[in-house]
């Protein structure tokens, strides 16, 4: 085991995938000589050369369109979208080509394409650099959507995504790029947890807290704070947003009877809405209270000075926990009833 930042763990995951399979190549804006704006691809050009580490023009639709052709011909391209908000010019390619090619060809063509997206806020950046577009891709049939929360998952799940014959949208939380953790660089993918499996990040008995990405860290902090008040929160790191591991999710909700969902993206028609609807369908008779969502606000991403008010924090999560436990909260007031 080695202590690595998430950024370095992803770098090593790319390096290992490229060493293991010469059909793997990476492409994107400034990923070669510069090593990417977050230095995720640092050193890959020197090791693998310009034919496999491709600096592209500033044209996301062209980048993904080229990757579609490469995947069609048997390569395993890994595309880097420089920032989350830059993915929209490639949206047509992803939704109309990447997601549909396998079905359109009646299974004769596969799309082993991985689209890496530095994602979400908390780094003091502007709009188009701090967005959470995951719901668009979760809604699109034919895509796998992954959101990692720690260096080990970032390393292992990226290798799994590249090895998959399915197209994968791979979200990497920017504010965790420098977070460190133990990483087994030699982990055998055959022994690793499947890419679509959720993780019980912290066991608990009173409330189920569903989340993903950087919000896992916030959720764990909230669970620790709640423990001081005698409340036991089970934190579920979804890891995969499409498909969702509802077996793990429903087992937790049926145990606790209460569920809170938190994510950075806007509330309206977000991933949390789908989670709440699906959990209610599957667990209605087990629920002791209505599920609650804690999300970003329904606004364009705010200026850096205001993002702390936009991102769900520990206090907002704990207030939601109070709501599902029918304790005094921001809606009822703090007075005894």
For each residue, the residues with C-beta under 8 A, 3 or more apart:
1: 182 183 184
2: 182 183 184 185
3: 180 181 182 183
4: 8 9 12 151 155 180 181 183
5: 8 9 151 177 178 179 180
6: 9 10 148 150 151 154 172 173 176 177 178 179 181
7: 10 11 38 39 40 177 178
8: 4 5 11 12 151
9: 4 5 6 12 13 151 152 154 155 181 183
10: 6 7 13 14 40 116 154 155 158 172
11: 7 8 14 15 39 40 41 42 43 44
12: 4 8 9 15 16 155 183 185
13: 9 10 16 17 154 155 156 158 159
14: 10 11 17 18 26 40 41 44 78 158
15: 11 12 18 19 43 44 47
16: 12 13 19 20 159 185
17: 13 14 20 21 24 76 78 158 159 162 163
18: 14 15 21 22 24 25 26 44 47 48 52
19: 15 16
20: 16 17 24
21: 17 18 24 76 162 163
22: 18 52
23: 74 75 76
24: 17 18 20 21 52 75 76 77 78 162
25: 18 48 51 52 53 54 70 75 76 77 78
26: 14 18 31 41 44 52 53 54 77 78 79 80
27: 31 53 54 55 56 63 66 67 77 78 79 80
28: 31 36 41 54 55 56 63 79 80 81 82 116
29: 55 56 57 58 63 80 82
30: 33 34 36 37 55 82
31: 26 27 28 34 35 36 40 41 44 53 54 55 80
32: 35 41 44 45 50 53 54 55
33: 30 45 55
34: 30 31 37
35: 31 32 39 40 41 42 43 44 45
36: 28 30 31 39 40 41 42 80 82
37: 30 34 82 83 118
38: 7 118 174 177
39: 7 11 35 36 42
40: 7 10 11 14 31 35 36 80 116 118 172 177
41: 11 14 26 28 31 32 35 36 44 45 53 80
42: 11 35 36 39
43: 11 15 35 46 47
44: 11 14 15 18 26 31 32 35 41 47 48 52 53
45: 32 33 35 41 48 49 50 53
46: 43
47: 15 18 43 44
48: 18 25 44 45 51 52 53
49: 45 52 53
50: 32 45 53 54 55
51: 25 48 54
52: 18 22 24 25 26 44 48 49
53: 25 26 27 31 32 41 44 45 48 49 50
54: 25 26 27 28 31 32 50 51
55: 27 28 29 30 31 32 33 50
56: 27 28 29 59 62 63 66
57: 29 62
58: 29
59: 56 62 63 89
60: 63 64 81 86 87 88 89 90
61: 64 65 89 90 92 93
62: 56 57 59 65 66
63: 27 28 29 56 59 60 66 67 79 81 90
64: 60 61 67 68 79 90 93 94 97 98 115
65: 61 62 68 69 90 93 97
66: 27 56 62 63 69 70 77
67: 27 63 64 70 71 77 79 113 115
68: 64 65 71 72 93 97 98 101 111 113
69: 65 66 72 73
70: 25 66 67 73 75 77 113
71: 67 68 74 75 76 77 110 111 112 113 167
72: 68 69 101 109 111
73: 69 70
74: 23 71
75: 23 24 25 70 71 112
76: 17 21 23 24 25 71 112 113 114 162 163
77: 24 25 26 27 66 67 70 71 113 114
78: 14 17 24 25 26 27 113 114 116 162
79: 26 27 28 63 64 67 113 114 115 116
80: 26 27 28 29 31 36 40 41 116 118
81: 28 60 63 84 86 87 90 115 116 117 118
82: 28 29 30 36 37 86 118
83: 37 86 118 125 128 129 131
84: 81 87 117 118 119 120 128 129 130 131 132 133 171
85: 88 127 128 129 130 131 133 301
86: 60 81 82 83 89 128
87: 60 81 84 90 91 94 115 117 133
88: 60 85 91 133
89: 59 60 61 86
90: 60 61 63 64 65 81 87 93 94
91: 87 88 94 95 136
92: 61 95 96 97
93: 61 64 65 68 90 96 97 98
94: 64 87 90 91 97 98 99 115 137 140 143 167 169
95: 91 92 98 99 100 136 140
96: 92 93 99 100
97: 64 65 68 92 93 94 100 101
98: 64 68 93 94 95 101 111 113 115 142 143 167
99: 94 95 96 140 141 142 143 167
100: 95 96 97 103 104 142
101: 68 72 97 98 104 105 109 111
102: 105 107 109 110 111 142 166
103: 100 106 107 142
104: 100 101 109
105: 101 102 108 109
106: 103
107: 102 103
108: 105
109: 72 101 102 104 105
110: 71 102 165 166
111: 68 71 72 98 101 102 165 166 167
112: 71 75 76 162 164 165 166 167
113: 67 68 70 71 76 77 78 79 98 167 168
114: 76 77 78 79 158 161 162 164 167 168 170
115: 64 67 79 81 87 94 98 167 168 169 170
116: 10 28 40 78 79 80 81 158 170 172
117: 81 84 87 133 169 170 171 172
118: 37 38 40 80 81 82 83 84 172 174 177
119: 84 131 132 133 134 147 171 172 173 174 213
120: 84 130 131 132 171 173 174 175 213 214 264 265
121: 125 130 131 132 174 175 264 301 307 310 311
122: 130 173 174 175 214 264 307 311
123: 129 130 174 175
124: 304 307
125: 83 121 129 130 174 304
126: 129 130 301 303 304
127: 85 130 131 300 301
128: 83 84 85 86 131 301
129: 83 84 85 123 125 126
130: 84 85 120 121 122 123 125 126 127 174 301 307
131: 83 84 85 119 120 121 127 128 301
132: 84 119 120 121 135 263 264 265 266 296
133: 84 85 87 88 117 119 136 137 265
134: 119 137 138 145 147 169 171 241 263 265 271
135: 132 138 139 265 269 270 271 274
136: 91 95 133 139 140
137: 94 133 134 140 143 145 169 242
138: 134 135 145 241 242 271 274
139: 135 136
140: 94 95 99 136 137 143
141: 99
142: 98 99 100 102 103 167
143: 94 98 99 137 140 166 167 168 169 242
144: 161 164 166 167 168 169 195 196 240 242 243
145: 134 137 138 168 169 171 240 241 242
146: 157 161 168 169 170 171 195 239 240 241
147: 119 134 171 173 212 213 238 239 240 241
148: 6 153 154 157 158 170 171 172 173 213 239
149: 153 173 176 201 212 213 214 216 217 237 239
150: 6 153 154 176 179 181 216
151: 4 5 6 8 9 154 155 179 180 181 182 183
152: 9 155 156 181 182 183 184 187
153: 148 149 150 156 157 199 239
154: 6 9 10 13 148 150 151 157 158 172
155: 4 9 10 12 13 151 152 158 159 183 185 187
156: 13 152 153 159 160 187 189 192
157: 146 148 153 154 160 161 170 195 239
158: 10 13 14 17 114 116 148 154 155 161 162 170
159: 13 16 17 155 156 162 163 189
160: 156 157 163 164 189 192 194 195
161: 114 144 146 157 158 164 168 170 195
162: 17 21 24 76 78 112 114 158 159
163: 17 21 76 159 160 189
164: 112 114 144 160 161 168 195
165: 110 111 112
166: 102 110 111 112 143 144
167: 71 94 98 99 111 112 113 114 115 142 143 144
168: 113 114 115 143 144 145 146 161 164 195
169: 94 115 117 134 137 143 144 145 146
170: 114 115 116 117 146 148 157 158 161
171: 84 117 119 120 134 145 146 147 148 213
172: 6 10 40 116 117 118 119 148 154 176 177
173: 6 119 120 122 147 148 149 176 177 213 214
174: 38 118 119 120 121 122 123 125 130 177
175: 120 121 122 123 214
176: 6 149 150 172 173 179 213 214 217
177: 5 6 7 38 40 118 172 173 174
178: 5 6 7
179: 5 6 150 151 176 217
180: 3 4 5 151
181: 3 4 6 9 150 151 152
182: 1 2 3 151 152
183: 1 2 3 4 9 12 151 152 155
184: 1 2 152 187
185: 2 12 16 155
186:
187: 152 155 156 184 191 192
188: 191 192
189: 156 159 160 163 192
190:
191: 187 188
192: 156 160 187 188 189
193: 197 199
194: 160 197
195: 144 146 157 160 161 164 168 239 240
196: 144 239 240 243 245
197: 193 194 239 240 245 248
198: 236 237 238 239 240 244 245 248 249
199: 153 193 236 237 239 248
200: 203 234 235 236 237 248 252
201: 149 216 219 220 235 236 237
202: 220 223 233 234 235
203: 200 234
204: 207 208 209 223 232 233 234 235 256
205: 232 234 255 256
206: 231 232 233 256 258 325
207: 204 226 231 232 233 234 256 258 259 260 321 324 325
208: 204 233 234 236 249 252 253 255 256 258 259 260
209: 204 219 222 223 233 234 235 236 259 260 261 262 317 321
210: 236 238 249 259 260 261 262 275 279
211: 215 216 218 219 235 236 237 238 261 262 263
212: 147 149 215 216 237 238 239 241 263 271
213: 119 120 147 148 149 171 173 176 216 263 264
214: 120 122 149 173 175 176 217 218 264
215: 211 212 218 219 262 263 264 312
216: 149 150 201 211 212 213 219 220 235 237
217: 149 176 179 214 220 221
218: 211 214 215 221 222 262 312 313 314 317
219: 201 209 211 215 216 222 223 233 235 262 317
220: 201 202 216 217 223 224 235
221: 217 218 224 225 314
222: 209 218 219 225 226 233 314 317 318 321
223: 202 204 209 219 220 226 227 233 234 235
224: 220 221 227 228
225: 221 222 228 229 314 318
226: 207 222 223 229 231 232 233 318 321
227: 223 224 230 231 232 233
228: 224 225
229: 225 226
230: 227
231: 206 207 226 227 321 325
232: 204 205 206 207 226 227
233: 202 204 206 207 208 209 219 222 223 226 227 321
234: 200 202 203 204 205 207 208 209 223 252 255 256
235: 200 201 202 204 209 211 216 219 220 223
236: 198 199 200 201 208 209 210 211 248 249 252
237: 149 198 199 200 201 211 212 216
238: 147 198 210 211 212 241 244 245 249
239: 146 147 148 149 153 157 195 196 197 198 199 212 245
240: 144 145 146 147 195 196 197 198 243 244 245
241: 134 138 145 146 147 212 238 244 271
242: 137 138 143 144 145
243: 144 196 240
244: 198 238 240 241 249 275 278
245: 196 197 198 238 239 240 248 249
246: 249 250 278 282
247: 250 251
248: 197 198 199 200 236 245 251 252
249: 198 208 210 236 238 244 245 246 252 253 275 279
250: 246 247 253 254 279 282 283
251: 247 248 254 255
252: 200 208 234 236 248 249 255 256
253: 208 249 250 256 257 258 259 279 282 283 286 287
254: 250 251 257 283 286
255: 205 208 234 251 252
256: 204 205 206 207 208 234 252 253 259
257: 253 254 286 287 288 289
258: 206 207 208 253 287 288 289 291 324 325
259: 207 208 209 210 253 256 276 279 283 287 291 292 324
260: 207 208 209 210 291 292 293 294 317 320 321 324
261: 209 210 211 272 275 276 291 292 293 294
262: 209 210 211 215 218 219 272 293 294 295 312 316 317 320
263: 132 134 211 212 213 215 270 271 272 295 296 312
264: 120 121 122 132 213 214 215 295 296 311 312
265: 120 132 133 134 135 270 271 272 295 296
266: 132 270 295 296 297 298 299
267: 270 272 273 293 295 296 297 298
268: 273 298
269: 135 273
270: 135 263 265 266 267 273 274 293 295
271: 134 135 138 212 241 263 265 274 275
272: 261 262 263 265 267 275 276 293 295
273: 267 268 269 270 276 277 293
274: 135 138 270 271 277 278
275: 210 244 249 261 271 272 278 279
276: 259 261 272 273 279 280 291 293
277: 273 274 280 281
278: 244 246 274 275 281 282
279: 210 249 250 253 259 275 276 282 283 291
280: 276 277 283 284 287 291
281: 277 278 284
282: 246 250 253 278 279
283: 250 253 254 259 279 280 286 287
284: 280 281 287
285:
286: 253 254 257 283
287: 253 257 258 259 280 283 284 290 291
288: 257 258 324
289: 257 258 323 324 325 326
290: 287 324
291: 258 259 260 261 276 279 280 287 324
292: 259 260 261 320 323 324
293: 260 261 262 267 270 272 273 276 320
294: 260 261 262 312 316 317 319 320
295: 262 263 264 265 266 267 270 272 312
296: 132 263 264 265 266 267 310 311 312
297: 266 267 310
298: 266 267 268
299: 266 302 310
300: 127
301: 85 121 126 127 128 130 131 307 310
302: 299 306 307 309 310
303: 126 306 307
304: 124 125 126 307
305:
306: 302 303 309 310
307: 121 122 124 130 301 302 303 304 310 311
308: 311 313
309: 302 306
310: 121 296 297 299 301 302 306 307
311: 121 122 264 296 307 308
312: 215 218 262 263 264 294 295 296 316 317
313: 218 308 316 317
314: 218 221 222 225 317 318
315: 318 319
316: 262 294 312 313 319 320
317: 209 218 219 222 260 262 294 312 313 314 320 321
318: 222 225 226 314 315 321 322
319: 294 315 316 322 323 329 330
320: 260 262 292 293 294 316 317 323 324 329
321: 207 209 222 226 231 233 260 317 318 324 325
322: 318 319 325 327 328 329
323: 289 292 319 320 326 327 329 331
324: 207 258 259 260 288 289 290 291 292 320 321
325: 206 207 231 258 289 321 322
326: 289 323
327: 322 323
328: 322 332 333 334 335 336 337
329: 319 320 322 323 332
330: 319
331: 323
332: 328 329 337
333: 328
334: 328
335: 328
336: 328
337: 328 332
